[in-house]
Amino acid sequence: MGAQVLGCSVDHVPCLAKWAESLGGVSFPLLSDFWPHGAVAESYGVLRADGFAERAVFVIDQAGVIRYGHVFDIDHAPETGRILDELRRIDPQAAALEPPPPEVVEIPGARIVMYCTPWCSDCRRAREWLRERQLEYVEVDIHANTAAAGRVREWAAGKLITPTFDIGGAVVVNFDEARLVKLLGE
């Protein structure tokens, strides 16, 4: 829709590079707001007193005007659908050129289904935890499968929380090891 995504963090460049590497790479430029520390975050009103920045999203039009801004819970990734809705609202002509939504893929059935995202650190921990216990599971990327994202939203009070597990019909939202052990009979 004619938009350019930029990531900006108060971390220094080597830290941003490691973060991007941990995700398997990112498809957008990452900007460091390290020196002078937090100057950009401060100018947008999202620099916290502890020196960290809030998790915020801003949509800036081609004239440099902020058309949308929202601070999200620091523990949750911003919802892509909400941002796309704002882009559609701001530029309906660009929205008309938007590619069709991805095909909905059927959610596989298995004893253990883990709904996740490739970049979630708790998802990485959960994968390792399952592998260490030699537990077979099916992994579903909620960003590639809209039906799966909808299911997670139903289970997590409207939020996209990963990992979320379906273990024979019992749902575990987030990586709750004690609950997983109990459900899996370990």
C-alpha positions in Angstrom: 0.0 0.0 0.0 2.9 2.3 -0.6 4.2 2.2 2.9 7.7 1.7 4.2 8.3 -0.1 7.5 11.2 1.1 9.7 12.2 -0.3 13.0 13.7 2.1 15.6 15.3 1.1 18.9 17.3 2.8 21.6 19.8 -0.1 21.3 23.1 0.2 19.6 23.7 -1.1 16.1 25.4 -4.4 17.1 22.5 -5.2 19.4 20.0 -4.6 16.6 22.0 -6.8 14.3 21.9 -9.7 16.8 18.2 -9.2 17.3 17.6 -9.3 13.6 19.8 -12.4 13.3 17.8 -14.1 16.1 14.7 -13.7 14.0 16.3 -15.1 10.9 16.6 -11.6 9.4 14.1 -8.8 8.9 12.8 -7.3 5.7 12.9 -3.7 6.8 15.6 -1.2 7.9 16.4 -1.0 11.6 17.5 2.4 13.0 19.5 2.9 16.1 18.4 5.7 18.4 21.4 5.0 20.7 23.3 8.3 20.5 22.3 10.8 21.6 20.4 8.2 23.6 16.7 8.1 22.8 16.5 11.4 21.0 14.1 10.1 18.4 12.0 8.3 21.0 11.9 11.4 23.1 10.8 13.6 20.2 7.9 11.2 19.6 7.0 11.2 23.3 7.7 7.5 23.9 11.1 7.6 25.8 10.5 6.2 29.3 12.3 7.5 32.4 14.3 4.3 32.6 15.9 5.0 29.2 13.9 2.5 27.2 11.4 3.3 24.6 7.7 2.2 24.6 6.6 -0.3 22.0 4.9 2.2 19.7 3.8 2.4 16.1 3.5 5.6 14.1 2.2 6.0 10.6 3.7 9.1 8.9 2.3 10.3 5.6 4.4 11.4 2.6 4.2 15.0 3.8 5.8 14.0 7.2 2.6 14.3 9.2 1.9 11.7 11.9 -1.4 10.3 10.9 -1.6 7.5 13.5 0.2 6.7 16.7 -0.4 4.0 19.3 1.6 2.7 22.2 1.3 -1.1 22.6 1.9 -3.3 25.6 5.7 -3.9 25.8 5.2 -7.7 26.0 3.1 -8.0 22.8 3.8 -7.3 19.2 1.7 -4.7 17.5 -1.2 -6.2 15.6 -0.5 -6.0 11.8 -4.2 -5.9 11.0 -4.8 -2.8 13.0 -1.9 -1.0 11.3 -3.1 -2.1 7.8 -6.6 -0.8 8.7 -5.0 2.6 9.4 -3.1 2.6 6.2 -6.3 1.8 4.3 -8.1 4.6 6.1 -5.3 7.1 5.3 -4.9 6.2 1.7 -7.9 4.4 0.2 -6.4 4.6 -3.3 -3.3 2.7 -2.2 -5.6 0.2 -0.4 -7.3 -0.5 -3.7 -3.9 -1.8 -5.0 -3.4 -4.1 -2.0 -2.8 -7.7 -3.0 -5.4 -10.2 -2.0 -5.2 -11.7 1.5 -3.2 -14.9 1.9 -5.0 -18.1 1.4 -6.3 -19.6 4.7 -4.6 -22.8 5.4 -6.4 -25.5 7.3 -5.2 -26.0 10.9 -3.7 -29.5 11.3 -4.9 -31.9 13.9 -2.4 -33.4 16.3 -2.1 -34.2 19.9 0.0 -31.1 20.5 -0.4 -28.0 18.3 1.7 -25.0 19.1 0.5 -21.7 17.6 3.5 -19.3 17.3 5.5 -16.8 15.3 9.1 -17.2 14.1 10.4 -14.3 16.1 8.8 -15.0 19.5 11.5 -15.8 22.2 9.0 -17.8 24.2 8.2 -19.8 21.1 11.9 -20.6 20.7 12.0 -21.7 24.3 8.9 -23.8 23.9 10.3 -25.5 20.8 13.4 -26.5 22.7 11.4 -27.6 25.7 9.3 -29.9 23.5 12.3 -31.3 21.6 14.1 -32.0 24.9 11.2 -34.1 26.0 11.0 -35.7 22.5 7.4 -34.7 22.2 5.9 -34.6 18.7 4.0 -31.5 17.9 2.7 -29.5 14.9 3.7 -25.8 14.7 1.3 -23.3 13.2 2.5 -19.8 12.3 -0.3 -17.4 13.2 0.9 -14.7 10.8 0.7 -17.1 7.8 -2.6 -18.7 8.8 -5.5 -16.3 9.5 -7.7 -19.0 10.8 -5.1 -19.9 13.4 -4.7 -16.3 14.4 -8.5 -16.1 14.9 -8.5 -19.2 17.0 -5.7 -17.7 19.3 -7.6 -14.5 19.6 -10.7 -16.5 20.8 -8.6 -18.3 23.4 -6.6 -15.2 24.5 -9.4 -12.7 25.1 -8.8 -11.0 21.7 -5.0 -10.9 21.9 -2.4 -12.7 19.8 -0.3 -14.4 22.5 2.3 -16.8 21.5 3.0 -19.6 22.1 -0.5 -20.9 22.6 -1.0 -24.6 22.8 -3.9 -26.9 22.0 -3.2 -30.2 23.7 -6.0 -32.6 22.8 -8.6 -29.8 23.2 -7.1 -28.3 26.3 -5.7 -24.8 25.6 -2.6 -23.3 27.3 -2.1 -19.6 26.5 1.6 -18.6 26.8 4.5 -20.9 27.8 3.2 -22.2 31.1 5.6 -25.1 31.8 3.7 -26.3 34.9 0.4 -26.5 33.1 2.0 -28.2 30.1 3.7 -30.8 32.3 0.3 -31.5 34.0 -1.5 -31.8 30.7 1.2 -34.0 29.1 1.4 -36.3 32.1 5.1 -35.9 32.7 
